[in-house]
Amino acid sequence: MVKLLKTELKTGRDFQIKDVRKLQNDGIAVDCPGQQDIDKILERISNNPSLQEKIKPIHVRQNFPKCIIYGLEPEFTKEQMEEALSQSFGEDHKDLKVLFPIKGRTGKTHWVFQTPVTIYRQLRRTQKLTIYWETHKTSNDAGSAGLQDPVFRIEIPTFNNATLKTNNLQAADQYGFTVNKSSEEAIVDFIDEIEMARSTKQYALVISLDIKSAFDHLEYNSIKNRLNNINFHSNTKEILIDLLSGRQVALNTPQGPATLPQHRGCPQGSCTGPAFWNLVANVVLTQSWPEGVHLQAFADNFIFLIKAPTKAKVKSLANEALNQFKSWTAKHNLEISADKSNYIHFNKNRNGPRLSAGIRWEANFDLEDRVSIVFDPHPPAEAIYTDGSHLEGETGCAFCVIQSNVQIHQWTPKLSPHNTVFQSETLAIKEAINWANSKGILTSIWSDSESALRAISSFKSSNPQIQETQQALLQNPSIQLNWTKAHVGFLGFEAADNLAKQATKEGTHLHLQAPKCHLKTGIQATQGEQFLIYSLKSL
C-alpha cells in the first residue's frame, strides 16, 4: 500500500506528508501538516482510477492524546499556559489546546491540555518540558487523573540556595541570597574582622569590589561547567544544563522574526538565578587565600580585608589578592565596576574620630543635666512656657515669655492637621530656645510634655527635629529645660495652653515635615482602596 502511494503520488507533488504509519487490516495512517494537504491527497486519489479501485480514503476525526502538568502555581492562567506552550513548541503549538485546570490537594494547580501526536512523541522522547524558566521532568503515568489517554506526570526539580546549603555547596562567606543570613550579619561579621586586626596591632585595608551587571553578564558555560563539577542529582543537572543550552532571543521585525543566540544572563526574580550566581561565586570564595586576607560577599558585591603588621606587607598582600581575584573574573568574562569599587585604610592603634558639639567641658554640662523633671512644681514668675495642641482636627503650638507675671512675648504658629502633638510640643521648645539664644538671656523653659523632654535629653534619638533642638540647647549653657504636669493655676502654663489652642484656628501656617505614622497610614489606606477596587472588578 505504501509503495503504491509513493509510486502513484510522487509526480507533481504539491502537498506535504509528516508521517505514515501502518494500521490493522492492511491500512495506513497519513499525517499531514494541514487540512489543505489532506484535501490535495484526496483529490489526487479521486482523479486516479487505479487508486480508486484499491484505496478507500477514510477521514478520521482527530482525537489527540491528553497530557497533564502537575505542580503549577494557582495564579497560573490559561493564557499563560498557552503562551508557555507556544514558546516551547513554536509553530507546532497551533494544534495544542489547553483544556482545563485541576486543583491539587497541596494548593498547586494541574493543567490538562491535548496535543498532536508529533508533540506527544517529542514529550515521550525528551521526558521534559520547559514552562518559562522552570523545567518540568516528565514520566509516563497513563490513566492518572481519570483520563483514558496517555498522561504525563510533571515534576519540577528544585534548585535554589536552600538546595545549595542542604548539599554543602554554599560558601560560608556568602551572605547574599543565603538562607539564615542577612546584610546586618554580614556587616557585624566584617566589623569583627576589623576589630580583630586592630586588637592585634595590625594595619588593615578594606577593598570593596562590585561586579558590573553580574546577573546579566554571567555566562551559561560558567554555570554548566560548575553544574558538571558538583556532586548533585544527575537528572536535575541534566535538566538545568539542557535549559541553558541552545537558547535564543527572538525579535519580530518587518522582515520577519529575527533570532540571536543567547549565551549569558540569569533569570531575574527567580530562585534559580541567585543559585546559579552563588554556584559560580562560591568558587572564588572557597579558594585558598594568603594568610592575612579575608574575603566575603553579599550577592555580587565582594569585600576584602587585608591585615599585616606593616604597610609594605599590606600592599604586597593586596596586589596578590587582587591578581588572584582578577584571574577568576577573567575566566568567567566578568568585569569589575570601577565606579562602585572603593577602599579604606585603618591605621593600627588609631583612635576613632573625635566628635565636637561646639562646647567646652568647663562651661557646659551633659544634656541629661540640662533637663529636669519636677514633681513638686513651683514655676517661677519669670520663665518661658511652651505647649502644643490638637483641636478639632487642627494642630498648633505656642510659647510665651513671662516677666514679673506679665506676658511680654508670644509665638503662635498653626501646623498641618497631620502633624502630631509631639511634633508641636517639640517645635515650641526648639523655638523658645532659639528665641532665648537670640536674646542671650539666662532663663528656664517649662513644658508639660515629658516625652518631648526625655527625647531631647537623649543622644540616641534619630529624629531630625529633636537633633536640631539639642544643637540649639548646647549653644547656650544658661538655659534649663523643666517639666511639670498640669498647668491649672499657673499663669504661664494657662497662657501657653490658650495660645496653642488659639493657634489651631488663627495662627500663621508653618510647614513641618509629616510624621512617619501619617505616611504609613496613607500608604495602608491607598493599598486598601486598590485592593477593594481589584476585588470588585474580579466579581
C-alpha positions as CSV (number, residue, x, y, z in Angstrom):
1,M,0.0,0.0,0.0
2,V,2.8,2.4,0.9
3,K,4.7,1.6,-2.3
4,L,1.6,2.1,-4.3
5,L,1.0,5.5,-2.9
6,K,4.6,6.5,-3.4
7,T,4.5,5.3,-7.0
8,E,1.2,7.0,-7.9
9,L,1.6,10.2,-6.0
10,K,5.3,11.1,-6.3
11,T,4.9,13.1,-9.6
12,G,3.9,16.7,-9.3
13,R,3.6,16.6,-5.5
14,D,2.0,19.8,-4.2
15,F,1.3,18.6,-0.7
16,Q,3.3,17.6,2.4
17,I,3.2,14.4,4.5
18,K,4.6,14.5,8.0
19,D,4.2,10.8,9.0
20,V,3.0,7.5,7.6
21,R,2.1,4.6,9.9
22,K,0.8,1.1,9.3
23,L,-2.6,0.1,10.7
24,Q,-4.6,-3.2,11.1
25,N,-6.4,-4.8,8.2
26,D,-3.8,-3.6,5.6
27,G,-4.4,0.1,6.4
28,I,-2.1,3.0,6.7
29,A,-2.5,6.4,8.5
30,V,-1.1,9.5,6.9
31,D,-0.4,12.6,9.0
32,C,-0.3,16.0,7.2
33,P,0.6,19.4,8.4
34,G,-2.7,20.9,7.4
35,Q,-6.2,20.3,6.0
36,Q,-5.2,21.6,2.6
37,D,-2.6,18.8,2.3
38,I,-5.2,16.2,3.1
39,D,-7.6,17.7,0.5
40,K,-5.0,17.6,-2.2
41,I,-4.2,13.9,-1.5
42,L,-7.9,13.0,-1.6
43,E,-8.2,15.0,-4.9
44,R,-5.2,13.1,-6.4
45,I,-6.8,9.7,-5.4
46,S,-10.2,10.7,-6.8
47,N,-8.6,11.7,-10.1
48,N,-6.7,8.4,-10.4
49,P,-8.9,5.4,-11.4
50,S,-6.2,2.8,-10.4
51,L,-6.0,4.2,-6.9
52,Q,-9.8,4.4,-6.6
53,E,-10.1,0.7,-7.1
54,K,-7.5,-0.2,-4.4
55,I,-7.8,2.6,-1.8
56,K,-10.7,3.7,0.2
57,P,-9.9,7.0,2.0
58,I,-11.4,7.5,5.4
59,H,-11.1,10.9,7.0
60,V,-10.6,10.1,10.7
61,R,-11.7,12.6,13.3
62,Q,-8.6,13.7,15.3
63,N,-8.6,12.5,18.8
64,F,-5.4,14.0,20.3
65,P,-3.8,12.4,23.4
66,K,-4.1,14.5,26.6
67,C,-1.3,15.5,28.9
68,I,-1.4,16.9,32.4
69,I,1.1,19.1,34.0
70,Y,1.3,18.9,37.8
71,G,2.5,21.4,40.4
72,L,2.0,24.8,38.8
73,E,1.1,27.9,40.9
74,P,-2.6,28.7,41.4
75,E,-2.1,32.1,39.8
76,F,-1.0,30.4,36.5
77,T,-3.7,31.3,34.0
78,K,-4.9,29.7,30.8
79,E,-3.4,32.4,28.7
80,Q,0.0,32.0,30.4
81,M,-0.2,28.2,29.8
82,E,-0.9,28.8,26.1
83,E,1.9,31.3,25.8
84,A,4.3,28.9,27.6
85,L,3.4,26.0,25.2
86,S,3.8,28.3,22.3
87,Q,7.3,29.2,23.4
88,S,8.2,25.6,23.9
89,F,7.0,24.2,20.6
90,G,7.0,27.1,18.2
91,E,4.8,26.7,15.1
92,D,3.8,23.2,16.2
93,H,1.8,24.6,19.0
94,K,-1.1,25.5,16.7
95,D,-2.9,22.2,17.3
96,L,-2.3,22.3,21.0
97,K,-5.4,23.1,23.1
98,V,-5.4,24.0,26.8
99,L,-8.5,22.3,28.3
100,F,-9.0,23.0,32.0
101,P,-7.2,23.2,35.4
102,I,-7.4,20.7,38.2
103,K,-7.0,21.9,41.8
104,G,-4.5,19.8,43.7
105,R,-4.7,18.7,47.3
106,T,-1.5,20.7,48.2
107,G,-2.8,24.0,46.8
108,K,-1.0,23.6,43.4
109,T,-2.8,23.6,40.1
110,H,-2.6,20.9,37.4
111,W,-3.4,21.9,33.8
112,V,-4.8,19.4,31.2
113,F,-4.1,20.0,27.5
114,Q,-4.4,17.9,24.4
115,T,-1.5,17.7,22.0
116,P,-0.9,16.4,18.4
117,V,0.8,13.0,18.1
118,T,4.1,14.6,17.0
119,I,4.4,16.7,20.1
120,Y,3.2,13.7,22.2
121,R,6.1,11.7,20.8
122,Q,8.5,14.5,21.4
123,L,7.4,14.6,25.1
124,R,7.9,10.9,25.4
125,R,11.4,11.1,23.9
126,T,12.7,14.1,25.8
127,Q,10.9,13.4,29.0
128,K,10.9,17.1,30.0
129,L,9.0,20.3,29.2
130,T,10.1,23.9,29.9
131,I,7.5,26.3,31.3
132,Y,9.2,29.7,31.3
133,W,12.3,29.2,33.4
134,E,11.1,26.1,35.3
135,T,12.0,22.8,33.7
136,H,9.4,20.1,34.2
137,K,10.6,16.5,34.1
138,T,8.1,14.1,32.6
139,S,7.4,10.4,33.1
140,N,4.7,8.1,31.6
141,D,1.8,7.8,34.0
142,A,-1.1,6.5,31.9
143,G,-4.6,6.6,33.5
144,S,-3.9,9.2,36.1
145,A,-6.4,11.9,36.9
146,G,-9.2,9.7,35.4
147,L,-8.0,10.3,31.8
148,Q,-8.1,7.4,29.3
149,D,-5.4,8.8,27.0
150,P,-1.7,8.8,28.0
151,V,-0.9,11.3,30.7
152,F,2.4,12.9,31.6
153,R,3.2,13.4,35.2
154,I,5.3,16.6,35.5
155,E,7.7,17.2,38.4
156,I,9.7,20.4,39.0
157,P,13.3,19.8,40.1
158,T,14.1,22.1,43.0
159,F,17.4,24.0,42.6
160,N,17.8,27.2,44.7
161,N,20.0,28.5,47.5
162,A,18.4,26.2,50.1
163,T,19.4,23.3,47.8
164,L,23.0,24.6,47.8
165,K,23.0,24.8,51.6
166,T,21.5,21.3,52.0
167,N,24.1,19.7,49.7
168,N,27.0,21.6,51.3
169,L,27.5,23.7,48.1
170,Q,27.1,27.1,49.8
171,A,30.2,29.1,50.8
172,A,30.2,30.3,54.4
173,D,31.3,33.8,53.5
174,Q,28.5,34.4,51.0
175,Y,25.7,36.4,52.8
176,G,23.6,37.4,49.8
177,F,20.6,35.2,48.7
178,T,21.6,32.8,51.5
179,V,19.4,31.0,54.0
180,N,19.5,32.4,57.6
181,K,21.9,35.2,56.6
182,S,21.4,38.9,56.1
183,S,23.1,42.2,55.3
184,E,23.2,43.1,59.1
185,E,25.0,39.8,59.8
186,A,27.5,40.5,57.0
187,I,28.3,43.9,58.4
188,V,28.7,42.7,62.0
189,D,31.0,39.8,61.0
190,F,33.1,42.1,58.9
191,I,33.4,44.7,61.7
192,D,34.5,41.8,64.0
193,E,37.3,41.1,61.5
194,I,38.4,44.7,61.5
195,E,38.4,44.9,65.3
196,M,40.4,41.7,65.5
197,A,43.0,43.2,63.2
198,R,43.3,46.4,65.3
199,S,43.4,44.5,68.6
200,T,46.5,42.6,67.3
201,K,48.1,46.0,66.4
202,Q,48.0,45.4,62.6
203,Y,47.3,47.7,59.7
204,A,44.0,46.9,57.9
205,L,43.0,47.6,54.3
206,V,39.4,47.2,53.2
207,I,38.7,46.9,49.4
208,S,35.1,46.6,48.1
209,L,34.6,45.4,44.6
210,D,31.4,45.4,42.6
211,I,30.8,43.1,39.6
212,K,29.4,45.0,36.7
213,S,25.9,43.8,35.8
214,A,26.8,40.4,37.3
215,F,23.5,38.7,36.7
216,D,23.3,39.9,33.1
217,H,26.9,39.0,32.2
218,L,27.1,35.6,33.9
219,E,27.8,33.1,31.0
220,Y,25.9,29.9,30.6
221,N,29.1,28.0,30.1
222,S,30.3,29.0,33.5
223,I,27.1,27.7,35.1
224,K,27.2,24.5,33.1
225,N,30.8,23.8,34.0
226,R,30.0,24.3,37.7
227,L,27.0,22.0,37.4
228,N,29.2,19.3,35.8
229,N,31.7,19.6,38.7
230,I,29.3,19.4,41.6
231,N,28.1,16.3,43.3
232,F,24.3,16.5,42.7
233,H,21.4,14.5,41.3
234,S,22.3,13.7,37.7
235,N,18.8,14.1,36.4
236,T,18.4,17.6,37.8
237,K,21.9,18.6,36.5
238,E,21.0,17.4,33.0
239,I,17.7,19.3,33.0
240,L,19.4,22.5,34.1
241,I,22.3,22.1,31.6
242,D,19.8,21.4,28.8
243,L,17.8,24.5,29.9
244,L,20.9,26.7,29.4
245,S,21.8,25.1,26.0
246,G,20.7,26.4,22.6
247,R,18.9,29.4,23.9
248,Q,17.9,32.2,21.5
249,V,16.5,35.7,21.7
250,A,13.7,36.4,19.2
251,L,12.6,39.7,17.9
252,N,9.8,40.5,15.4
253,T,11.0,42.7,12.6
254,P,9.3,44.0,9.4
255,Q,11.2,41.3,7.5
256,G,10.1,38.6,9.9
257,P,11.3,37.0,13.1
258,A,15.0,37.5,13.9
259,T,16.9,35.3,16.3
260,L,20.2,35.7,18.1
261,P,21.9,33.1,20.2
262,Q,21.9,33.9,23.9
263,H,24.9,32.7,25.9
264,R,24.7,34.7,29.1
265,G,22.2,36.2,31.7
266,C,20.5,34.7,34.7
267,P,16.7,34.8,35.1
268,Q,15.8,37.9,37.2
269,G,13.3,37.5,40.0
270,S,13.5,33.7,40.2
271,C,15.0,31.4,42.8
272,T,17.2,29.7,40.2
273,G,19.0,32.9,39.2
274,P,20.6,33.6,42.6
275,A,21.5,29.9,43.0
276,F,23.3,30.0,39.6
277,W,25.3,33.1,40.7
278,N,26.2,31.7,44.1
279,L,27.3,28.5,42.4
280,V,29.9,30.3,40.4
281,A,30.8,32.9,43.0
282,N,31.4,30.2,45.6
283,V,34.5,29.1,43.7
284,V,36.4,32.3,44.4
285,L,35.1,32.5,48.0
286,T,36.4,29.0,48.8
287,Q,39.8,29.5,47.2
288,S,42.9,29.3,49.3
289,W,43.9,32.9,50.1
290,P,47.2,34.1,51.6
291,E,47.4,34.5,55.3
292,G,46.0,37.9,56.4
293,V,43.5,38.0,53.5
294,H,39.8,37.7,54.3
295,L,37.1,37.7,51.5
296,Q,33.4,37.7,51.9
297,A,30.5,38.6,49.6
298,F,26.9,39.8,49.6
299,A,25.4,38.7,46.3
300,D,27.6,40.3,43.6
301,N,29.5,42.6,45.9
302,F,32.8,41.4,47.2
303,I,34.9,42.9,50.1
304,F,38.5,42.2,51.1
305,L,40.0,42.7,54.5
306,I,43.8,42.6,54.3
307,K,45.8,42.9,57.5
308,A,49.5,42.9,58.2
309,P,52.0,44.3,60.8
310,T,53.5,46.7,58.2
311,K,52.1,48.9,55.4
312,A,54.5,47.3,52.9
313,K,53.2,43.8,53.7
314,V,49.6,45.1,53.4
315,K,50.4,46.5,49.9
316,S,52.0,43.2,48.9
317,L,49.1,41.1,50.1
318,A,46.6,43.4,48.4
319,N,48.3,43.1,45.0
320,E,48.5,39.3,45.4
321,A,44.8,39.1,46.4
322,L,43.6,41.4,43.6
323,N,45.6,39.4,40.9
324,Q,44.0,36.2,42.2
325,F,40.5,37.7,42.1
326,K,41.2,39.1,38.6
327,S,42.0,35.6,37.4
328,W,38.6,34.4,38.5
329,T,36.8,37.3,36.8
330,A,38.7,36.9,33.6
331,K,37.9,33.2,33.5
332,H,34.2,33.9,33.6
333,N,34.4,37.1,31.4
334,L,33.2,39.3,34.3
335,E,34.1,43.0,34.7
336,I,34.7,45.0,37.9
337,S,32.8,48.2,38.1
338,A,35.4,50.9,38.9
339,D,32.8,53.5,39.8
340,K,31.3,51.3,42.5
341,S,34.5,50.0,43.9
342,N,36.3,51.7,46.8
343,Y,38.8,51.2,49.6
344,I,39.5,52.4,53.2
345,H,42.7,52.1,55.2
346,F,42.8,51.6,59.0
347,N,46.0,52.5,60.9
348,K,46.8,50.4,63.9
349,N,46.1,52.0,67.3
350,R,44.4,55.0,65.8
351,N,41.6,56.4,67.9
352,G,38.2,56.9,66.4
353,P,37.0,60.3,65.2
354,R,36.5,63.0,67.9
355,L,33.0,64.5,67.8
356,S,32.6,68.1,68.9
357,A,29.3,69.8,69.7
358,G,31.0,73.2,69.7
359,I,31.1,73.5,73.6
360,R,33.8,73.4,76.3
361,W,33.9,70.9,79.1
362,E,34.4,73.7,81.7
363,A,31.4,75.8,80.6
364,N,28.8,73.2,79.7
365,F,27.0,70.2,81.1
366,D,25.5,67.0,79.6
367,L,22.0,67.2,78.1
368,E,20.7,65.0,80.9
369,D,21.8,67.6,83.4
370,R,20.1,70.3,81.4
371,V,16.6,68.7,81.6
372,S,14.8,68.2,84.9
373,I,11.6,66.5,85.9
374,V,9.9,68.4,88.7
375,F,7.2,66.5,90.7
376,D,6.5,69.3,93.1
377,P,6.1,72.2,90.8
378,H,6.9,75.8,91.7
379,P,7.2,77.5,88.3
380,P,8.9,80.9,88.6
381,A,7.4,84.2,87.7
382,E,10.0,84.8,85.0
383,A,10.3,82.0,82.5
384,I,9.3,80.7,79.1
385,Y,6.3,78.4,78.8
386,T,5.5,76.1,75.9
387,D,2.6,74.0,74.8
388,G,1.1,72.1,71.8
389,S,-2.5,71.4,70.9
390,H,-4.5,69.3,68.5
391,L,-8.1,70.5,68.5
392,E,-11.0,69.7,66.1
393,G,-8.6,68.2,63.5
394,E,-6.2,71.1,63.6
395,T,-2.7,71.4,65.2
396,G,-1.0,74.4,66.7
397,C,1.7,75.3,69.2
398,A,2.9,78.3,71.1
399,F,5.4,79.7,73.6
400,C,5.1,82.8,75.7
401,V,7.6,84.8,77.8
402,I,6.5,85.8,81.3
403,Q,8.4,88.5,83.3
404,S,7.1,89.7,86.6
405,N,3.8,87.9,85.9
406,V,3.4,89.9,82.7
407,Q,3.4,88.3,79.2
408,I,6.0,90.2,77.1
409,H,6.3,88.0,74.0
410,Q,4.4,85.2,72.3
411,W,4.8,82.9,69.2
412,T,1.7,81.1,67.8
413,P,2.1,79.1,64.5
414,K,-0.5,76.8,63.0
415,L,0.7,73.4,61.7
416,S,-0.8,71.0,59.3
417,P,-3.6,68.6,60.5
418,H,-1.4,65.6,60.0
419,N,1.3,66.9,62.4
420,T,1.2,65.3,65.9
421,V,1.1,66.8,69.3
422,F,4.6,65.5,70.0
423,Q,5.8,67.4,67.0
424,S,4.1,70.6,68.1
425,E,5.4,70.3,71.7
426,T,9.0,69.8,70.4
427,L,8.7,72.6,67.9
428,A,7.6,75.0,70.6
429,I,10.5,74.1,72.9
430,K,13.0,74.5,70.0
431,E,11.7,77.9,69.0
432,A,11.7,79.0,72.7
433,I,15.4,78.0,72.9
434,N,16.2,79.9,69.7
435,W,14.4,83.0,71.0
436,A,16.4,82.9,74.2
437,N,19.7,82.3,72.3
438,S,18.9,85.4,70.1
439,K,18.5,87.5,73.3
440,G,21.4,85.9,75.1
441,I,19.4,85.7,78.4
442,L,19.5,83.4,81.4
443,T,16.2,81.7,81.6
444,S,14.3,78.4,82.2
445,I,11.8,76.8,79.8
446,W,8.8,74.9,81.1
447,S,6.8,72.2,79.3
448,D,4.2,69.7,80.2
449,S,5.4,67.1,77.6
450,E,7.5,64.6,79.4
451,S,8.1,62.5,76.2
452,A,9.5,65.5,74.3
453,L,11.9,66.4,77.1
454,R,13.1,62.9,77.6
455,A,13.8,62.6,73.8
456,I,15.8,65.9,74.0
457,S,17.9,64.6,76.9
458,S,19.0,61.5,74.9
459,F,21.7,61.5,72.2
460,K,20.2,58.2,70.9
461,S,17.3,60.0,69.1
462,S,17.4,60.0,65.3
463,N,14.5,62.4,65.0
464,P,15.8,65.4,63.0
465,Q,13.7,67.9,64.9
466,I,15.0,66.5,68.3
467,Q,18.6,66.8,67.0
468,E,18.0,70.4,66.0
469,T,16.6,71.2,69.4
470,Q,19.7,69.6,71.0
471,Q,22.0,71.7,68.9
472,A,20.2,74.8,69.9
473,L,20.3,73.9,73.6
474,L,24.0,73.3,73.5
475,Q,24.7,76.8,72.2
476,N,23.5,78.4,75.4
477,P,24.7,76.8,78.7
478,S,22.4,79.2,80.7
479,I,19.1,77.6,79.5
480,Q,17.4,74.9,81.7
481,L,14.5,72.8,80.5
482,N,11.9,71.7,83.1
483,W,8.8,69.6,83.1
484,T,5.8,69.6,85.4
485,K,2.4,68.1,85.0
486,A,-0.8,70.1,84.5
487,H,-0.9,73.8,84.3
488,V,-4.0,74.8,86.2
489,G,-3.4,77.7,88.4
490,F,-0.2,78.8,86.8
491,L,-0.3,81.9,84.7
492,G,2.5,80.9,82.3
493,F,1.0,77.4,81.6
494,E,-2.5,78.7,81.2
495,A,-1.3,81.4,78.8
496,A,0.7,78.9,76.7
497,D,-2.3,76.5,76.6
498,N,-4.7,79.2,75.5
499,L,-2.3,80.4,72.8
500,A,-1.7,76.9,71.4
501,K,-5.5,76.3,71.2
502,Q,-5.9,79.7,69.5
503,A,-3.1,78.9,67.1
504,T,-5.1,75.9,65.8
505,K,-7.7,78.3,64.4
506,E,-5.9,81.7,63.9
507,G,-2.2,81.0,63.8
508,T,0.1,81.7,60.9
509,H,0.6,78.5,59.0
510,L,4.0,76.9,59.3
511,H,5.1,73.9,57.3
512,L,6.5,70.9,59.3
513,Q,7.5,67.6,57.9
514,A,4.8,64.9,58.1
515,P,5.5,62.2,60.7
516,K,6.2,58.6,59.7
517,C,2.9,57.4,61.2
518,H,1.0,59.7,58.8
519,L,2.8,58.3,55.8
520,K,2.2,54.7,56.9
521,T,-1.5,55.4,57.4
522,G,-1.7,56.9,53.9
523,I,0.0,54.0,52.3
524,Q,-2.2,51.5,54.1
525,A,-5.3,53.4,53.1
526,T,-4.2,53.5,49.4
527,Q,-3.5,49.8,49.5
528,G,-6.9,49.1,50.9
529,E,-8.6,51.2,48.2
530,Q,-6.7,49.4,45.5
531,F,-7.5,46.0,46.9
532,L,-11.2,46.9,47.1
533,I,-11.2,48.1,43.5
534,Y,-9.4,45.0,42.4
535,S,-11.8,42.8,44.3
536,L,-14.9,44.5,42.8
537,K,-13.5,44.1,39.3
538,S,-12.9,40.4,39.8
539,L,-16.5,39.8,40.8
